[in-house]
Amino acid sequence: MSQVDYIAPKEDHLMPRQLEEEDVNHFKSIVGESGVLTTDIEGYNTDWLGKYKGQSQLVLRPKNTQQISDILKHCNQRKLAVVPQAGNTGLVGGSVPVFDEIVLSTNLMNQIKSFDDVSGTLVCQSGCILEQLNEKVMEHGYIMPLDLAAKGSCQIGGNLATSAGGIRYLRYKSLHANVLGMEFVLPDGTIVDTLKSIRKDNTGYHLPHLMIGSEGTLGIITAVSMSVPSKPKSVNVVYLAVDSFEKIQLIYRAAKLHLGEILSAFEFFDAKCRDLVVKHGANDPLDQPYSFYLVIETHGSEGSHDQDKLSKFFEHVLEEQHATDGTMSTDETQAKALWRMRESISECLRREGGTRLYKYDVSMPLPIMYKLVSDTKERLGSEAQVFGFGHLGDDNLHLNIIIPENQLEMVDLIEPFVYEWTQQHNGSISAEHGVGMMKRDYLKFSQTEQSIQMMRLIKKAIDPNNIMNPYKMFTV
Ligand SMILES: Cc1cc2nc3c(=O)[nH]c(=O)nc-3n(C[C@H](O)[C@H](O)[C@H](O)COP(=O)(O)OP(=O)(O)OC[C@H]3O[C@@H](n4cnc5c(N)ncnc54)[C@H](O)[C@@H]3O)c2cc1C
């Protein structure tokens, strides 16, 4: 089925109550006139890809936790459905309404509460933009453990709600590993405060972990306490051209062996992605096209030691003919330029494909990862454009397909094929983007019926009126 102009089935028992003028007046009494938007809200109704469009009449912009609590309390009493929205860069249609749910935007929840520069502990509101947080902690000699191409717009609350991965997951691990505590508001308005800044706390269920990846279906994350790593003194990047996916795996093995503890990112993309970014203005430092490319980064504490290691690794993979060509950055500007080849892929794909772009984010055992791209190409024929890139060090492939104009029926060849293929090869249909609206009906390809049933039980216990982001993740 096409996602373009997608009209979700309206399940009767989920139907939100009609919003009335009294409700809007009540919300104004909580957040003030300026916190209530009823016009020019098209942007809040449309996702980053322009594929999912809701018809919300109301956007609320609270500034603090108490306001969110008061809003949700009212929504719960009146059974008004709510979609939490942060930077609205999500890629699975989770952050926009399906029908006329109220959009609760965290754009104004952007205060940093504290930073401890001995332990590297950051406490902030959930609406802080990731890149701005990174700039702030850099002033103290730290970095955010998470980095992704949407960093200029996405917010830490949205990152937590999607359990975002990104390019440095390989080194700094998941948000589960970095979150120390959290404050969130339940659908009935209860404020749950677990905003501790201690590293060890084995007292009962670890509730923040339940909220990480909950995609706005259980409540609203209002603040977080996280441990952030020290800013590396030395950052180096190597860019390699490789002629087969088998050789990429040999290089990955060599990178782990030669670079060890300083390896911070291992990203790949294929020739199709390279041609696309070059078409859209990126500067490929290598002067001829190859089959595959790698961007490998190190974060370390001693420049000469790191460069020495990286140079030996670089020479090794060229001498062994694992890599065909390559270059190394010698300063920060060059490192950024090399990263641009990889980081601009998503934006170029959006520009090139518009609503004809279909994005799949899967993880699976490395040896068979690229076979999904080849099999998809074979299945769709030469008219479809099929791209493969991703976080190779995390077994995470981004399969992107641009279907030809006026051939929407081709989507039936892609779904559920991609999900079935992934299931058959013991993978996950969502490595990092989440489920949202896009994969709601395909959750069974990655989770057992018992697991989905347990998720439903948790959802019903916490949100019995199903006001939080209904229609997303699974059917209740
Ligand atoms: C160019 C680009 C590159 C990307 N690269 C990556 C990548 O490398 N790795 C990766 O993992 N993802 C990536 N993404 C997708 C990723 O999910 C988002 O960019 C990001 O994590 C979402 O944050 P956001 O603030 O935009 O959240 P939104 O899109 O606004 O929301 C995402 C979901 O979280 C819910 N939500 C938002 N805020 C809250 C809150 N405070 N409480 C409860 N629920 C909430 C929403 O309802 C929605 O379901 C990329 C996206 C783009 C556009």
The ligand as an SDF file (V2000), in Angstrom:
LIG
                    3D

 53 58  0  0  0  0  0  0  0  0999 V2000
   18.3900   13.6270    7.9380 C   0  0  0  0  0  0  0  0  0  0  0  0
   17.9650   12.6480    8.9900 C   0  0  0  0  0  0  0  0  0  0  0  0
   18.8920   11.7560    9.5110 C   0  0  0  0  0  0  0  0  0  0  0  0
   18.5240   10.8540   10.5030 C   0  0  0  0  0  0  0  0  0  0  0  0
   19.4770   10.0150   10.9910 N   0  0  0  0  0  0  0  0  0  0  0  0
   19.1550    9.1700   11.9730 C   0  0  0  0  0  0  0  0  0  0  0  0
   20.1550    8.3250   12.5360 C   0  0  0  0  0  0  0  0  0  0  0  0
   21.3070    8.3100   12.1170 O   0  0  0  0  0  0  0  0  0  0  0  0
   19.7850    7.5310   13.5590 N   0  0  0  0  0  0  0  0  0  0  0  0
   18.5070    7.5060   14.0480 C   0  0  0  0  0  0  0  0  0  0  0  0
   18.2370    6.7680   14.9930 O   0  0  0  0  0  0  0  0  0  0  0  0
   17.5470    8.2850   13.5130 N   0  0  0  0  0  0  0  0  0  0  0  0
   17.8250    9.1040   12.5030 C   0  0  0  0  0  0  0  0  0  0  0  0
   16.8500    9.9010   11.9740 N   0  0  0  0  0  0  0  0  0  0  0  0
   15.4620    9.7300   12.4570 C   0  0  0  0  0  0  0  0  0  0  0  0
   15.3360   10.0250   13.9350 C   0  0  0  0  0  0  0  0  0  0  0  0
   14.3250    9.2570   14.5370 O   0  0  0  0  0  0  0  0  0  0  0  0
   15.0990   11.4470   14.3010 C   0  0  0  0  0  0  0  0  0  0  0  0
   15.8810   12.3330   13.5900 O   0  0  0  0  0  0  0  0  0  0  0  0
   15.1390   11.8260   15.7910 C   0  0  0  0  0  0  0  0  0  0  0  0
   15.5360   10.8790   16.7290 O   0  0  0  0  0  0  0  0  0  0  0  0
   13.7430   12.2300   16.1330 C   0  0  0  0  0  0  0  0  0  0  0  0
   13.8080   13.3360   16.9480 O   0  0  0  0  0  0  0  0  0  0  0  0
   12.7610   14.5200   16.7880 P   0  0  0  0  0  0  0  0  0  0  0  0
   13.0720   15.4810   17.8580 O   0  0  0  0  0  0  0  0  0  0  0  0
   12.6920   15.0420   15.4330 O   0  0  0  0  0  0  0  0  0  0  0  0
   11.3830   13.7460   17.1520 O   0  0  0  0  0  0  0  0  0  0  0  0
    9.9750   13.7480   16.3810 P   0  0  0  0  0  0  0  0  0  0  0  0
   10.1640   13.3650   14.9660 O   0  0  0  0  0  0  0  0  0  0  0  0
    9.2980   15.0260   16.6600 O   0  0  0  0  0  0  0  0  0  0  0  0
    9.2380   12.5930   17.1650 O   0  0  0  0  0  0  0  0  0  0  0  0
    9.6190   11.2550   17.0070 C   0  0  0  0  0  0  0  0  0  0  0  0
    8.6970   10.3610   17.8750 C   0  0  0  0  0  0  0  0  0  0  0  0
    8.9050   10.6270   19.2480 O   0  0  0  0  0  0  0  0  0  0  0  0
    7.7050   11.0760   19.8820 C   0  0  0  0  0  0  0  0  0  0  0  0
    8.1180   12.1430   20.7960 N   0  0  0  0  0  0  0  0  0  0  0  0
    8.7580   13.2930   20.4740 C   0  0  0  0  0  0  0  0  0  0  0  0
    9.0360   13.9950   21.5810 N   0  0  0  0  0  0  0  0  0  0  0  0
    8.5520   13.2830   22.6260 C   0  0  0  0  0  0  0  0  0  0  0  0
    8.5400   13.4930   24.0410 C   0  0  0  0  0  0  0  0  0  0  0  0
    9.0880   14.5680   24.5980 N   0  0  0  0  0  0  0  0  0  0  0  0
    7.9680   12.5500   24.8180 N   0  0  0  0  0  0  0  0  0  0  0  0
    7.4080   11.4380   24.2720 C   0  0  0  0  0  0  0  0  0  0  0  0
    7.3970   11.1970   22.9470 N   0  0  0  0  0  0  0  0  0  0  0  0
    7.9660   12.1060   22.1440 C   0  0  0  0  0  0  0  0  0  0  0  0
    6.7940   11.5260   18.7530 C   0  0  0  0  0  0  0  0  0  0  0  0
    5.4480   11.3970   19.0920 O   0  0  0  0  0  0  0  0  0  0  0  0
    7.2040   10.5800   17.6460 C   0  0  0  0  0  0  0  0  0  0  0  0
    6.5480    9.3460   17.7940 O   0  0  0  0  0  0  0  0  0  0  0  0
   17.1830   10.8160   10.9880 C   0  0  0  0  0  0  0  0  0  0  0  0
   16.2600   11.7230   10.4680 C   0  0  0  0  0  0  0  0  0  0  0  0
   16.6260   12.6140    9.4870 C   0  0  0  0  0  0  0  0  0  0  0  0
   15.6120   13.5740    8.9650 C   0  0  0  0  0  0  0  0  0  0  0  0
  1  2  1  0
  2  3  1  0
  2 52  2  0
  3  4  2  0
  4  5  1  0
  4 50  1  0
  5  6  2  0
  6  7  1  0
  6 13  1  0
  7  8  2  0
  7  9  1  0
  9 10  1  0
 10 11  2  0
 10 12  1  0
 12 13  2  0
 13 14  1  0
 14 15  1  0
 14 50  1  0
 15 16  1  0
 16 17  1  0
 16 18  1  0
 18 19  1  0
 18 20  1  0
 20 21  1  0
 20 22  1  0
 22 23  1  0
 23 24  1  0
 24 25  2  0
 24 26  1  0
 24 27  1  0
 27 28  1  0
 28 29  2  0
 28 30  1  0
 28 31  1  0
 31 32  1  0
 32 33  1  0
 33 34  1  0
 33 48  1  0
 34 35  1  0
 35 36  1  0
 35 46  1  0
 36 37  1  0
 36 45  1  0
 37 38  2  0
 38 39  1  0
 39 40  1  0
 39 45  2  0
 40 41  1  0
 40 42  2  0
 42 43  1  0
 43 44  2  0
 44 45  1  0
 46 47  1  0
 46 48  1  0
 48 49  1  0
 50 51  2  0
 51 52  1  0
 52 53  1  0
M  END
$$$$
